[in-house]
Amino acid sequence: MLRPEVQVFTALLTGFANQQLARNLARTTVEGRENTVKAFAAYVKTYPWFWTPAMVDEWLGDLRSLRDLKRSTIRSYSEAVRAFCHFITDPLYEWTATCEEWFGTHPVQVVHEWNTAVHVQGNEADAKKRAFTKAELHAFFAHCDDEVARIRAFGRKGWLPACRDATLFKTAYAFGTRRNETRMLDAADFGRNPHGGESASTAAARPGSQGQEGLAARTPRGSDCL
């Protein structure tokens, strides 16, 4: 075999990717983990069968101190290396035997509880990106409504777009739609809530649905601004 180290490492990465795809993981997740493993290998300048826990400690420490990465990012990197090591040390895949045959040694798990950040918080997002409190949400929606009334009182044409924006904000919050789902909403995506009463104010959003009936009698009051 020509350059067995390179060929075996490539085969390890390919097998790792195939295993994740077989588990129906997203390609973005698979590619992200592969890039992380490659980045770690480039940092330590050696192949997986020579990796040690100390190398992981040094790598993650540099990522925190030199690049100032977020805790969640550091944990995702360590989890990618952990998953890769779990795959190549699994006896079902026989990679340990292959490495032992070619290189006289075999890979081991290098990510453990003592060198991995534990996820103990319900939300690790930056404080600047925290969710609104109920009081803040109330103030925000009230401001949106006040803007519509203020612009209309001056006799300006911008009150209708302001009403549209206010309704979109409330719709996204009420139905829990994501940003792109909200952007793609159409009249056909709204209908009466089958679990609700017959009130015209009771509605349900179905992003991506193909219904043909209009929006006017199906959505909360003011949604005609959409």
C-alpha positions in Angstrom: 0.0 0.0 0.0 1.4 3.4 -1.0 1.4 5.9 1.8 -0.7 3.7 4.2 -1.1 6.4 6.8 -2.9 8.7 4.4 -5.0 6.0 2.9 -6.1 4.6 6.2 -6.9 8.0 7.6 -9.0 8.7 4.5 -10.8 5.4 4.9 -11.5 6.2 8.5 -13.1 9.5 7.6 -15.1 7.9 4.8 -16.4 5.2 7.1 -17.2 7.8 9.8 -19.2 9.8 7.3 -21.1 6.7 6.0 -22.0 5.7 9.5 -23.5 9.1 10.2 -25.4 9.2 7.0 -26.8 5.7 7.8 -28.2 7.2 11.0 -29.9 9.9 8.9 -27.8 12.8 10.2 -27.8 15.9 8.1 -25.0 16.3 5.6 -24.1 19.6 7.2 -23.6 17.8 10.5 -21.5 15.1 8.8 -19.3 17.6 6.9 -18.9 19.8 10.0 -17.7 16.9 12.1 -15.3 15.8 9.4 -13.8 19.2 9.1 -13.4 19.4 12.9 -11.6 16.0 12.9 -9.3 17.2 10.1 -8.6 20.4 11.9 -7.6 18.5 15.1 -5.4 16.2 13.0 -3.7 19.2 11.4 -3.1 20.8 14.8 -1.5 17.8 16.4 0.3 16.8 13.1 -0.2 13.1 13.6 -2.7 10.4 12.8 -5.6 9.1 15.0 -3.7 6.0 16.2 -1.2 8.3 17.9 -3.7 10.7 19.5 -3.7 11.2 23.3 -6.0 13.0 25.7 -3.3 15.6 26.4 -3.4 16.6 22.7 -7.2 17.3 23.0 -6.6 19.3 26.2 -4.0 21.5 24.4 -6.1 21.9 21.3 -9.2 22.9 23.1 -7.2 25.2 25.4 -5.8 27.0 22.5 -9.2 27.4 20.9 -10.5 29.0 24.1 -7.5 31.2 24.8 -6.3 32.2 21.3 -9.5 32.2 19.3 -11.9 33.0 22.2 -14.5 30.5 20.9 -17.9 30.1 22.7 -18.4 27.3 25.2 -21.0 25.7 22.9 -18.6 25.7 20.0 -15.8 24.1 22.1 -18.2 21.4 23.2 -19.3 20.7 19.7 -15.7 20.3 18.6 -14.9 17.9 21.4 -18.1 15.9 20.6 -17.0 15.6 17.0 -13.7 14.2 18.0 -15.4 11.9 20.6 -17.8 10.6 18.0 -15.0 9.9 15.6 -12.9 8.1 18.2 -15.9 6.1 19.2 -16.3 4.9 15.6 -12.7 4.0 14.9 -12.4 2.1 18.3 -15.6 0.2 17.9 -14.7 -3.5 17.5 -17.5 -4.0 15.0 -15.6 -2.0 12.4 -12.2 -3.7 13.1 -10.2 -0.5 12.5 -8.2 -1.1 15.7 -7.0 -4.4 14.2 -6.2 -2.7 10.9 -4.1 0.0 12.5 -2.4 -2.6 14.7 -1.4 -4.6 11.6 -0.1 -1.6 9.6 1.3 0.7 12.3 1.9 -1.5 15.3 -0.5 0.5 17.5 -4.2 1.4 17.5 -6.5 4.4 18.2 -8.1 5.0 21.6 -10.8 7.3 22.9 -9.1 10.6 23.8 -12.2 12.6 24.8 -13.5 11.8 28.3 -15.6 13.3 31.0 -12.6 14.9 32.7 -11.5 16.9 29.6 -14.9 17.7 28.2 -17.2 20.6 29.0 -20.5 19.4 30.5 -23.8 20.9 29.2 -25.6 21.8 32.4 -27.4 25.0 31.4 -30.8 25.1 29.6 -29.6 27.9 27.4 -26.0 28.7 26.5 -26.7 31.5 24.1 -25.0 34.9 24.5 -26.8 37.1 27.0 -27.4 39.6 24.1 -29.3 36.9 22.2 -31.5 35.8 25.1 -35.3 35.3 24.7 -37.6 38.2 25.5 -39.4 38.2 28.8 -43.2 38.4 28.8 -43.0 42.0 29.8 -40.6 42.8 27.0 -42.8 40.9 24.5 -45.8 42.9 25.6 -43.9 46.2 25.2 -42.6 45.2 21.8 -46.0 44.3 20.4 -47.6 47.4 22.0 -44.9 49.5 20.3 -45.7 47.9 16.9 -49.4 48.7 17.3 -48.6 52.2 18.5 -46.4 52.8 15.4 -49.4 51.8 13.1 -51.6 54.3 14.9 -49.0 57.0 15.0 -48.2 56.8 11.3 -51.8 56.6 10.3 -52.6 59.7 12.4 -50.2 61.7 10.4 -52.0 60.6 7.2 -48.9 58.9 5.8 -49.0 55.9 3.5 -46.5 53.9 5.6 -49.2 52.7 8.1 -50.1 49.7 6.0 -46.5 48.3 5.9 -46.3 49.0 9.6 -49.5 47.0 10.1 -48.1 44.2 8.0 -44.9 44.0 10.0 -46.8 44.1 13.3 -49.0 41.2 12.1 -46.0 39.2 10.9 -44.3 39.5 14.3 -47.4 38.4 16.1 -48.0 35.5 13.7 -44.4 34.3 14.0 -44.7 34.4 17.8 -48.2 32.9 18.0 -47.5 30.0 15.6 -43.8 29.4 16.4 -42.7 29.7 12.8 -39.0 30.1 11.9 -37.7 33.1 10.0 -37.8 31.4 6.6 -41.2 29.8 7.3 -42.6 33.2 8.2 -41.1 34.8 5.1 -42.7 32.1 2.9 -46.2 32.3 4.5 -49.1 32.6 2.1 -52.9 32.9 2.5 -53.2 29.2 1.7 -51.1 28.4 4.8 -53.8 29.6 7.2 -56.9 27.7 8.2 -59.3 27.1 11.1 -57.9 25.3 14.1 -59.6 21.8 14.0 -59.3 21.6 17.8 -60.8 25.1 18.4 -64.3 26.5 18.3 -66.0 28.1 15.4 -64.8 31.6 16.3 -63.3 33.5 13.3 -60.4 34.5 15.5 -59.3 30.9 16.0 -56.7 29.9 13.3 -53.9 27.6 12.6 -50.8 28.1 10.5 -49.7 25.3 8.2 -46.4 26.5 6.5 -46.2 24.8 3.1 -49.8 23.7 2.9 -51.7 23.9 -0.4 -55.2 25.0 0.7 -57.1 27.3 -1.7 -59.4 29.2 0.7 -58.7 32.9 1.5 -57.1 34.4 4.6 -59.7 37.0 5.6 -62.1 34.8 7.6 -59.5 32.5 8.9 -56.9 34.6 10.8 -57.0 36.9 13.8 -58.2 40.4 13.3 -55.8 42.7 11.5 -54.2 40.0 9.4 -55.6 41.5 6.2 -52.5 43.7 6.4 -50.5 40.8 5.2 
